[in-house]
Amino acid sequence: MGSACDVKIEIDRSYTGGTFTNYDIIKGTVTLSVTSSISLNYIQVKLEGVSKSELIIPAQQRLQQSRHDRHNRRRDRDNKDKILQDIHKVLYDTLIVFPPDNVRQVSQAKEFTLTPGNYSYPFEFKLPLNNSCVKLQGVTNKISFNKKTFDLVINNGNFNSNMIRNKAQQFINNGSVNGNGNAHTQNYHITNQLPPSLSGIGEFANIKYYVKVTCKRSSFLKTNLRSFDPFIFLPLDLNINEMSSLADYEEYKEVFVRKEIIFKDRIPEIVGIKIPPQALEKKTLPKVPYVPPPPQPKKGFFQKIFDNPTPNSSQQQQPPPPILKKQGPHQYYQEIESKDVAFSFEIRFRHPAFLIPTKTPSFKLYLVSKSKPTRYTLNEYGKPDESNGLGIVYLQNLKFELTSITMITVFEDDGGLVNEIHSGKQEETISICNNNFKNLKFDLMHCKKLKSSTSTSSSSVANDLYEFEIPKKYFENCTLPDYLSPSFKTCNITRRYNLKISGGFSSEKIIDFRNQSEVNKKVKTVDLLCTNIKVLSGLNMTSSLHSNASKSSLPRNPSISTTNGMSTTPPQQPPRPPEKRAYTSPPQPPHPPIHRPSFDNSVNSSELENSTSPAELPTYADVMIESSYQDNSEHIRARRRYQQHEQYYNNLT
């Protein structure tokens, strides 16, 4: 037998790409196709966000716990694994679209009849910034019971037979089952920014957002008509502007991870010969080699008497001076002593450390040395721009891995003695990139003195450090996948990330990369672990979102009323779109404070009066916010890239 009425709810995704964020106005239409007259109490639209966690407690673990707890020994009777669930409504808003508000104001009728035909009712909600679990849901397992309608409402927690039994006993004894919780559960709920949609890890943890329409039937025996339309939620990065502006300062906060590596017994490729100074002094000007005079014929007695001898003939006939020879083994020597070459592999982030999916890396990689760069040059031989080969480092590979850590809590309360919080954790390692190089050569002689910053100017660092930045082109493909959820924390689910970087270095070239023994012998691997890296969504504030955020609530019909805690509005009349705040920029807006920290007070009051318009001029803070708005095309691109697993669209409640 077919239904007398088909109901459908559909969200307008034309301007968001199917993904919504904080301060968005989510609009849509409820459509009813009535084939035969039907009586309804009302048609209600709900906006919901549900954070659900599930944990399986093995029977053996429960048995061990019960042995240590004499109050809970009755657990021994149950030898089966126990499945615990915890459900939190992080987002909840309602709207009655039928009957119209003016009809409900004057009519005492409890049901209304729709004749055959097609009906359409628009709806509109504004997505808030923070969750509402604390405000609307109260303490976990808080139960309210309506004596007239016999309605039992359980907020969060586990609906089980023990709870019903114990709460029923409390009702019989005290006449009330309104639990106020205890000190153990008072801090179980938290107020935080709305978490992103989460799926792909089964029932262990998921966060779903949807709008739901319920056609409440007048008869208790007839099933209510329902329809769902899930949507994807991706939160704004509210502090990304602050983090980006820090880069304009010469000195800003940084976080880094550094690990040292030592190449032992290195010998320079170029070895100089040192000559003693005294040897250099005697060999500065070369002397003419001694040549003995030619033999002279013998002279007679009278010729010897009458010949006049030359004045310096005796000096010319003296023997040549002796040639300088080495006086010992250390007068001339070669510099062949081996040396240890120590340096550090370092990754550096701006504080706080963050990454954005599909974006180029926000970190930098360095080689850091405590030795002066001149140690690795021919500076002592008068050639400071030439390398001696001692500081040559070969980069062979870079590997990046991201570990996503999902932590959940499940609150167990049977309304009696059992009252505890269970926790679970699931980790998944994602390979981001694995770049192999063949003897990529760097030289520590090119290091520059490290600039002082909060990360390196602490008192614990006594010596100067010298750094060499590894060009970004060698790891620019280190981008996170588009489906990755941003970091978040809500009542029962937390997602955080760790980043691991492995660098393979060698002090000499690898001849045959297919020879694994040679590779293992020459390559030293150093691992850098960056814990609690914040993954952002990539969504920034836009002018339209800022306009929505500045309004406390959606524009409603003045005759709106509230019935049973649910706001109502007449159908067939779509609400007016929110008016955008009109900004009138000054002729020359001031620069950001990092470039121009003070205002120019030279403008006289008459010029200000002439420039004043009927609309209020924005404040300096407004101008700064407006200048930081994200480009619309980039904003839409960031929305559309975040998609969900097929599990996200199933089992909606």
C-alpha positions in Angstrom: 0.0 0.0 0.0 1.5 3.3 -1.1 1.8 6.3 1.3 -0.8 9.1 1.1 2.0 11.6 1.3 5.6 11.7 0.1 7.9 14.2 1.8 11.3 15.4 0.6 13.7 17.9 2.0 16.5 19.4 -0.1 19.3 21.9 0.7 20.3 24.6 -1.7 23.9 23.9 -2.6 24.2 26.2 -5.5 26.5 28.8 -3.8 28.6 26.6 -1.5 29.7 23.7 -3.6 27.9 21.3 -1.3 30.1 22.1 1.8 29.1 24.5 4.5 31.0 26.4 7.2 30.5 28.6 10.2 28.2 31.6 9.7 26.8 30.1 6.5 23.1 30.6 5.9 21.8 27.1 5.0 18.6 27.3 3.0 16.3 24.7 1.4 12.8 23.5 0.7 10.5 20.9 2.1 8.2 19.4 -0.6 5.1 17.4 0.1 3.2 15.5 -2.5 -0.2 14.6 -1.1 -2.2 12.0 -3.0 -5.1 11.7 -0.5 -6.1 13.9 2.4 -3.8 13.6 5.4 -4.0 15.0 9.0 -0.8 16.3 10.6 -0.1 18.0 13.9 2.8 20.0 12.4 5.8 19.8 9.9 9.1 20.4 11.7 12.5 20.9 10.2 15.6 20.2 12.3 19.2 21.1 11.8 21.4 18.6 13.5 25.0 17.7 14.0 25.7 14.3 15.7 29.0 13.2 17.1 28.9 9.4 17.7 31.6 7.2 19.2 31.5 3.4 19.7 33.7 1.2 21.7 33.8 -2.6 22.2 34.7 -3.7 25.7 36.1 -7.3 25.5 34.6 -9.7 28.0 38.0 -10.5 29.4 38.7 -6.9 30.1 35.4 -6.4 31.8 36.0 -9.5 33.9 39.4 -8.1 35.1 37.8 -4.8 36.0 35.0 -6.4 37.9 37.5 -8.4 40.0 39.1 -5.2 41.2 35.7 -3.6 41.9 33.7 -5.4 44.6 30.6 -3.3 43.9 30.4 -4.5 40.3 31.0 -8.2 40.6 27.7 -8.8 38.9 29.5 -8.2 35.7 31.0 -11.7 36.0 27.7 -13.1 34.9 28.0 -11.5 31.5 30.8 -13.2 29.4 30.0 -11.4 26.1 31.7 -8.4 24.6 29.9 -5.2 25.3 29.3 -2.5 22.7 29.1 1.0 24.1 28.0 4.0 22.2 28.0 7.7 23.1 26.1 10.2 21.0 26.3 14.0 21.4 24.3 16.5 19.4 26.8 19.2 18.8 24.4 21.2 16.6 20.6 21.4 17.2 18.0 23.9 15.9 14.4 23.5 15.0 11.8 25.3 12.9 8.1 24.6 12.3 7.1 25.3 8.8 3.5 24.2 9.0 1.0 25.3 10.1 1.8 29.0 9.7 2.5 30.9 12.8 -0.5 33.1 12.5 -2.8 30.1 12.3 -1.2 28.5 15.4 -1.7 31.8 17.3 -5.5 31.8 16.9 -6.3 28.1 16.4 -6.9 25.6 19.2 -6.9 22.7 16.8 -4.3 20.0 17.4 -4.3 18.7 13.9 -4.6 20.1 10.4 -5.6 18.5 7.2 -3.8 18.8 3.9 -5.9 18.1 0.8 -4.3 16.4 -2.3 -1.8 18.5 -4.0 1.8 19.6 -3.9 3.1 21.8 -1.1 6.4 23.6 -0.7 7.8 25.1 2.5 11.1 27.0 2.6 13.4 26.9 5.6 16.5 28.7 6.7 19.1 28.3 9.4 22.4 30.0 10.3 25.3 27.8 11.2 26.8 28.9 14.5 30.5 29.1 15.5 30.5 26.8 18.5 28.7 23.6 19.4 25.7 23.6 21.6 26.1 20.3 23.4 26.4 21.8 26.8 23.7 24.4 26.5 21.0 22.2 25.0 21.8 18.7 26.0 22.8 19.1 29.7 24.6 16.4 31.5 25.2 13.0 29.9 22.4 10.5 30.5 20.1 13.2 31.9 16.6 11.7 31.7 13.2 13.5 31.6 9.9 11.7 31.8 6.5 13.2 30.8 3.7 11.6 32.9 1.0 12.7 30.5 2.5 11.6 27.3 4.8 8.9 28.7 7.6 10.3 26.6 11.1 9.2 27.8 14.0 11.5 26.6 17.6 10.5 27.1 20.3 12.9 26.1 23.5 11.2 25.0 24.9 8.0 26.6 23.8 4.5 26.3 20.2 3.3 26.3 20.2 -0.1 28.0 18.0 -2.3 30.1 19.9 -1.7 33.3 19.4 2.1 33.0 15.7 1.8 32.4 15.4 -0.6 35.4 17.4 1.6 37.7 15.7 4.8 36.6 12.3 3.2 37.0 13.2 2.2 40.5 14.2 5.8 41.3 10.9 7.0 39.9 9.0 4.6 42.1 11.0 5.6 45.2 11.4 9.4 44.6 8.7 10.2 42.0 11.3 11.7 39.7 14.0 10.4 37.3 15.7 13.7 36.5 19.4 12.9 37.0 21.7 15.8 37.7 24.9 13.9 37.1 27.9 13.9 39.4 31.3 15.3 39.7 32.6 12.6 37.3 30.4 13.8 34.5 30.1 17.5 35.0 33.1 18.3 32.8 32.3 15.7 30.2 30.8 18.2 27.8 32.9 21.0 26.3 32.2 24.1 24.4 34.4 24.4 21.3 34.2 25.3 17.6 31.9 23.0 15.7 33.9 19.9 14.6 34.2 19.0 10.9 32.3 16.2 9.2 34.1 12.9 9.9 33.7 9.5 8.3 35.7 6.6 6.9 36.6 4.8 10.2 33.3 2.9 10.6 31.3 3.2 13.8 34.4 3.9 15.9 33.9 7.6 15.4 31.8 9.7 13.0 30.4 13.2 12.9 27.4 13.8 10.6 25.4 16.9 9.8 22.0 17.0 8.2 18.6 18.6 8.0 15.6 16.5 8.8 11.9 17.0 8.2 9.3 15.3 10.4 5.6 15.3 9.5 4.0 14.6 12.9 0.9 12.4 12.3 -2.1 13.1 14.5 -2.6 9.4 15.3 -0.3 7.7 17.7 -0.6 4.5 15.6 0.5 6.0 12.4 4.2 6.3 11.6 5.5 9.8 11.2 6.9 10.8 7.8 10.6 11.7 7.7 13.2 12.7 5.2 16.9 13.6 5.5 19.4 15.6 3.5 23.0 15.3 4.8 25.6 18.0 4.2 29.3 18.4 4.7 30.6 20.8 7.3 34.1 22.3 7.3 35.0 24.8 10.0 36.7 28.2 9.4 40.3 28.7 10.3 39.7 31.6 12.7 43.4 32.1 13.6 45.0 31.7 10.2 45.2 35.5 9.7 47.2 35.9 12.9 49.6 33.1 11.9 50.0 34.6 8.4 50.7 38.1 9.6 53.5 36.9 11.9 55.6 36.1 8.9 56.0 39.8 8.1 58.0 40.4 11.3 61.7 40.0 11.1 61.6 38.1 14.4 58.6 35.8 15.2 58.0 32.7 17.1 59.1 29.4 15.7 58.9 25.8 16.6 61.5 23.3 15.4 62.8 19.8 15.7 66.5 19.2 15.3 68.6 16.0 15.4 72.4 15.7 15.1 74.3 13.5 12.7 78.1 13.0 12.7 80.3 11.8 9.9 83.4 10.5 11.6 87.0 10.5 10.4 86.5 12.7 7.4 89.5 13.8 5.2 89.3 16.9 3.1 89.3 16.3 -0.7 91.9 19.1 -1.1 95.0 18.8 1.2 97.4 21.8 1.5 101.1 21.8 2.2 102.4 24.0 4.9 105.9 25.5 4.6 107.8 26.9 7.6 108.1 30.6 7.7 111.9 30.5 7.8 112.0 28.4 4.7 109.7 30.9 2.9 112.1 33.8 3.9 115.2 32.1 2.4 113.5 31.1 -0.8 111.7 34.4 -1.5 114.4 35.4 -4.1 116.1 32.7 -6.1 119.9 33.1 -6.5 122.0 32.6 -9.7 123.6 29.2 -9.5 127.4 29.2 -9.0 129.3 28.7 -12.2 133.2 28.1 -11.8 135.4 30.4 -13.9 137.0 28.9 -17.0 140.6 27.6 -16.5 143.3 30.2 -17.1 146.6 29.4 -18.8 149.7 29.3 -16.6 151.6 32.6 -16.3 155.3 33.1 -16.2 157.3 34.5 -13.3 157.5 38.1 -14.7 153.9 38.0 -15.9 152.7 37.2 -12.4 154.7 40.1 -11.0 153.4 42.8 -13.4 149.6 41.6 -13.6 147.2 43.6 -11.4 144.7 41.3 -9.5 141.0 42.3 -9.5 139.7 43.6 -6.2 137.0 40.9 -5.7 138.6 38.0 -7.3 138.9 36.2 -4.0 135.2 36.5 -3.3 134.2 35.2 -6.8 136.3 32.2 -6.2 134.6 31.3 -3.0 132.4 28.1 -3.0 128.6 28.5 -3.3 126.5 28.5 -0.2 124.9 25.2 0.9 121.2 24.6 -0.3 118.6 24.5 2.4 117.6 21.0 3.3 115.0 19.6 5.6 116.2 19.6 9.2 113.6 17.2 10.5 110.4 15.3 9.7 108.1 18.1 10.9 109.7 21.0 9.0 107.6 20.1 5.9 104.3 18.1 6.4 100.9 17.4 4.8 97.6 18.1 6.6 96.1 14.6 6.5 94.6 14.4 10.0 91.0 13.0 9.9 88.2 15.1 11.4 84.6 14.6 12.6 82.0 16.6 10.8 78.9 17.2 12.9 75.7 18.9 11.7 72.0 18.7 12.4 68.9 18.0 10.3 66.1 20.5 11.2 62.5 21.2 10.4 61.2 24.6 11.3 57.6 25.9 11.5 56.1 29.2 12.3 54.3 29.0 15.7 51.8 27.3 16.0 52.9 24.5 13.6 50.2 23.9 11.0 49.6 22.3 7.6 46.8 22.8 5.0 45.7 20.0 2.7 46.6 20.4 -1.0 48.8 23.5 -0.1 52.6 23.7 -0.4 54.4 22.9 2.8 54.4 25.6 5.5 57.7 24.4 7.0 61.4 24.7 6.0 64.2 22.2 6.2 67.7 23.1 7.2 71.2 21.8 7.8 72.5 23.4 10.9 76.2 23.5 11.9 78.0 24.7 15.0 81.3 25.1 13.1 82.1 28.3 11.1 81.8 27.9 7.4 85.5 28.8 7.0 86.3 25.4 8.4 85.1 23.9 5.2 87.0 26.3 2.8 90.6 26.9 1.7 90.6 30.1 3.8 93.9 29.3 5.4 95.5 29.1 2.0 94.1 32.4 0.9 91.1 31.1 -1.0 88.0 31.5 1.2 85.6 31.0 -1.7 86.8 27.5 -2.5 85.7 24.3 -0.7 88.1 21.9 0.8 85.5 19.1 0.5 85.3 18.4 4.2 81.8 19.8 4.5 80.2 18.1 1.5 76.9 16.3 2.4 75.0 14.1 0.0 71.2 14.0 0.5 69.9 10.6 -0.8 66.2 10.6 0.2 63.4 12.5 2.0 60.4 10.7 3.3 57.3 12.3 4.9 54.6 10.4 6.9 51.6 11.7 8.6 49.9 9.8 11.5 46.3 10.6 12.2 45.2 9.9 15.8 41.5 9.6 16.6 40.7 9.4 20.3 37.2 8.7 21.6 35.5 8.5 24.9 32.3 6.6 25.8 30.4 7.3 29.0 28.8 4.2 30.6 26.0 4.8 33.1 23.4 2.2 33.9 21.6 4.5 36.3 22.9 2.6 39.3 26.5 1.6 40.3 28.2 1.8 37.0 29.4 5.3 36.2 32.7 5.5 34.2 34.3 6.9 31.1 36.0 4.5 28.7 38.5 5.7 26.1 39.9 4.3 22.8 42.4 5.3 20.2 42.9 4.5 16.6 45.9 5.5 14.5 46.5 5.6 10.8 49.8 6.3 9.0 49.5 8.1 5.7 52.5 8.2 3.3 52.7 11.8 2.0 55.7 11.5 -0.2 59.0 9.5 -0.6 61.6 11.5 -2.7 64.8 9.7 -3.7 67.8 11.6 -4.9 71.1 10.4 -6.4 73.9 12.1 -4.6 72.2 15.5 -4.2 75.2 17.5 -3.1 75.3 20.2 -0.4 78.3 21.9 1.2 78.4 23.3 4.7 80.7 26.0 3.5 77.5 27.8 2.3 76.0 28.0 5.7 74.9 31.4 7.0 74.8 32.6 10.5 71.4 31.8 12.0 69.2 34.8 12.7 68.2 35.3 16.3 64.7 34.2 17.1 62.7 32.9 20.0 63.5 29.4 18.9 67.3 29.8 19.0 68.1 32.8 21.1 67.5 31.0 24.4 70.2 31.0 27.1 70.8 27.3 26.6 72.3 28.0 23.1 75.7 29.5 23.9 77.5 29.2 20.6 76.6 30.7 17.3 74.8 28.4 14.8 75.1 28.4 11.0 72.3 27.2 8.8 71.8 26.1 5.2 68.3 25.9 3.9 67.4 23.0 1.7 65.6 24.3 -1.4 61.9 23.8 -1.2 61.8 22.4 -4.7 63.1 19.1 -3.3 60.0 18.6 -1.2 57.3 20.8 -2.6 55.2 17.7 -3.4 54.8 17.1 0.4 51.1 18.0 0.4 48.4 16.5 2.5 45.4 14.8 0.8 42.3 16.7 0.2 40.0 14.4 2.2 42.0 14.9 5.5 39.9 16.2 8.4 41.1 19.3 10.2 42.3 18.9 13.8 39.5 19.3 16.3 38.2 18.4 19.8 34.7 17.9 20.8 32.9 16.1 23.7 33.7 12.5 22.8 36.0 12.7 19.7 39.4 14.3 19.3 41.5 14.3 16.1 45.2 15.2 16.1 48.2 14.6 13.9 51.9 13.8 14.0 54.4 14.4 11.2 57.5 12.3 10.7 60.3 13.3 8.4 63.1 10.9 7.5 66.3 12.2 5.8 69.0 9.9 4.4 72.5 11.5 4.2 75.9 10.2 3.2 79.4 11.6 3.3 80.5 10.1 0.0 78.8 9.3 -3.3 77.0 6.1 -3.8 78.4 4.3 -6.9 75.7 1.6 -7.4 72.2 2.4 -6.0 71.2 -1.2 -6.9 73.7 -2.5 -4.4 71.7 -2.4 -1.2 74.7 -3.3 1.0 76.6 -0.2 -0.3 73.5 2.0 0.3 73.0 0.7 3.8 76.7 1.1 4.6 77.0 4.7 3.4 73.6 6.2 4.2 72.7 7.5 7.7 69.1 8.1 8.3 67.8 10.7 10.8 64.1 10.9 11.9 62.3 14.1 13.0 59.0 13.6 14.8 56.7 16.6 15.0 53.9 15.9 17.4 50.5 17.6 17.5 50.7 19.3 14.1 47.6 21.3 13.6 45.9 20.6 10.3 43.7 23.5 9.1 40.7 23.5 6.8 42.0 26.2 4.5 38.7 28.1 4.8 39.1 31.8 5.8 36.6 34.5 6.5 34.9 36.2 3.5 32.8 39.4 3.4 29.5 37.5 3.2 30.4 35.3 6.2 31.5 38.3 8.2 28.2 40.0 7.4 26.3 36.9 8.6 28.4 36.7 11.7 27.6 40.3 12.6 23.9 39.5 12.9 22.8 37.9 16.1 20.1 35.9 14.4 18.3 35.5 11.1 15.6 38.0 10.1 12.3 36.7 11.2 8.7 37.7 10.8 7.7 40.1 13.7 4.8 37.9 14.6 7.0 34.9 15.3 6.3 33.0 18.5 7.7 30.1 20.4 5.8 27.0 21.2 7.2 24.1 23.2 10.7 25.5 22.8 10.5 25.4 19.0 10.5 28.6 16.9 7.9 28.8 14.2 7.5 30.8 11.0 4.8 30.9 8.4 5.4 28.9 5.2 5.1 30.0 1.6 7.0 33.2 2.4 10.8 32.8 2.1 12.7 34.8 4.7 14.4 37.9 3.4 18.1 37.4 2.6 20.4 38.9 5.3 21.4 42.4 4.5 25.1 42.9 4.0 26.8 45.5 6.1 27.8 48.5 4.0 31.5 49.4 4.4 32.8 52.7 3.2 36.5 52.6 3.0 38.5 55.7 3.6 40.4 57.2 0.6 43.7 55.8 1.8 43.3 52.8 4.1 46.1 52.5 6.6 48.6 49.7 6.3 48.8 46.7 8.6 50.3 47.6 12.0 53.4 45.5 11.3 54.4 48.0 8.6 52.8 51.2 10.1 52.3 50.8 13.8 50.9 54.3 14.4 48.3 56.5 12.8 49.0 59.7 10.9 47.7 62.6 13.1 48.4 65.3 10.5 44.9 65.2 9.0 42.9 68.2 10.3 39.3 67.9 11.6 37.8 69.7 8.6 39.0 67.1 6.2 37.5 64.4 8.4 34.2 66.2 8.5 34.1 66.5 4.7 34.8 62.8 4.3 32.1 61.7 6.7 29.2 60.0 5.0 25.7 59.3 6.4 26.9 55.6 6.9 29.3 55.0 9.7 32.9 54.7 8.7 34.5 51.4 9.6 36.9 51.2 12.4 40.6 50.4 11.9 39.9 46.8 13.0 37.2 46.5 10.4 39.5 47.6 7.7 42.1 45.1 8.8 39.6 42.3 8.8 38.3 43.3 5.4 41.8 43.3 3.9 42.3 39.8 5.1 39.2 38.3 3.5 39.9 35.2 1.5 39.5 35.3 -2.3 36.1 33.9 -3.3 37.5 31.5 -5.9 40.0 30.1 -3.4 37.3 29.9 -0.8 35.0 27.8 -3.0 37.9 25.6 -4.1 38.7 24.8 -0.5 35.1 23.9 0.2 34.7 21.6 -2.8 37.9 19.6 -2.1 36.6 18.2 1.2 34.6 15.1 0.5 33.3 12.3 2.7 33.3 8.5 2.6 30.1 6.8 1.5 29.5 5.8 5.1 28.7 9.4 5.8 25.4 9.2 3.9 24.1 6.1 5.6 22.4 5.3 9.0 21.1 8.8 9.6 18.9 9.0 12.7 
